[in-house]
Amino acid sequence: MMRRAFSTSARVGRHYSSTFKASNLGQNLAKYDIYALAEKPENNVEMISNDSIIFSNLKVIKSESADGTPTGALLLNNQIFEVSLEGTSFQNGVVVELSDHIIEVLSLVYPKPELLVAGLGKKTRMLGPKTKSALSKLGIRVETSDTRACALSYDLLATERSPALVASVMLPPNM
């Protein structure tokens, strides 16, 4: 008689199902949260609503300023800046060229961030060649996504690394 070395049809009796019960996963996972005690950046994104970006210090950046110009957020070295998006262009709804004044601000910052996390609105878009070239000349790498994913990514990267090494530009979530 030949026996199989491996069988996929194992039977589980009642004894095992009553021995192994569901545990409190939240409590057990909290033990392994390596960033729980890490200092969070002061410009940590708390929430993204349909037309606003809300930060943990309760600063709110709405998609339009009081005078009606589109605005976004620029996060640099634990600071939150509200930036005008005039001059930011959308080509075919997919390619975004950031305005020159955003690139100019990044060129003046010292030390320069190593990485710019760009949230380009309600859907994932690409940065245009002019913006990519300007950021490359500054020595800044870029990661692009939609604004909601950008907020999550920025919060993790700024907690994991120094906030001076990671910057973010976030277009309004409804753009």
C-alpha positions, 0 to 999 in steps of 0.5 A, a space after each residue: 500500500 502506497 501512502 501519500 507524503 502530502 495530502 490536501 484533504 485534512 479533516 479538522 475536528 471540533 476540538 481544534 475549532 473550539 481551541 483556536 478562537 478569534 483574538 483581539 487583533 487590534 490589541 495584538 497589532 498595536 504591539 507591533 506598530 513601530 511608529 506608534 511612539 515615533 514623533 509625528 510631523 506637525 503637518 500630518 494630514 488628518 483628513 481629506 474631505 471632498 473640497 478640503 485638506 485638514 491637518 492634525 493641527 486643525 489647519 484647513 486648506 479649502 480647494 478655493 480661497 476666499 477670492 475664488 482662486 484654486 489653492 493647494 497645499 505645500 508641505 515643507 519641513 513641518 510647515 504647511 503653506 497654502 499655495 495658489 494654483 494659478 498657472 498650474 495646467 492640465 493637459 488632456 486631463 492627465 498631465 499636470 504642469 505645476 506653476 512656476 512659483 511652486 518650483 521657485 519656492 522649492 528651488 529656494 528651500 535649504 536643505 532641499 527635500 530628497 523626495 516630493 510626494 505629489 497629490 494631483 487631485 481626485 485621480 492619479 495623473 502624471 507630471 509634465 516634462 517641464 515640471 519633471 525636468 525642473 525638479 530633476 535639476 533641483 535633485 528632487 525625486 518625485 512620487 505621484 498619486 491622487 491626493 488621498 493616496 498622497 496624504 497617506 504616503 506623505 504621513 508615513 514617509 515624513 514619520 519614517 524619515 525626517 520631515 526635512 527630507 520629504 515634501 509634498 504638494 497636494 492639489 485639491 481632492 476635487 480637482 
